[in-house]
């Protein structure tokens, strides 16, 4: 499975490309993505993980959502994922698994907005991140040998 880091675009407009970490001023969390290659006509699963850092934790009771807007040529099973859709959750992290289908080959993306709350003993902080999930789509039949 290929791993791609998120190009994370903070709501303020700053971009953290290639780090995989959300650029919270105080680095209280990071958001990472892993995704297999998707073949036209097939479905693959991408994962997006939110991980709290520096003594913070992901609030287990507050809402957590991931709104997805795929580019033309991509589709997702569900446009808005919630806590009930989490594939895994611990005190320190939350992971969404996202089924992706493709109808067009090439480098594509899914715009996403993650909303969650991180906390420590004395305080909680609501977070809203705007993300771009990179998806590499290969043509159908790529890599198959032709019969003679």
Beta strands, then each sheet from edge to edge (+ up, - down):
strand 1: 7-9
strand 2: 15-16
strand 3: 29-35
strand 4: 38-39
strand 5: 43-52
strand 6: 57-58
strand 7: 65-70
strand 8: 74-76
strand 9: 80-81
strand 10: 86-89
strand 11: 93-102
strand 12: 106-119
strand 13: 124-138
sheet 1: 2+ 1- 13+ 4+
sheet 2: 2+ 1- 13+ 12- 6+
sheet 3: 2+ 1- 13+ 12- 7+ 9-
sheet 4: 3+ 5- 11+ 8-
sheet 5: 3+ 5- 11+ 10-
end
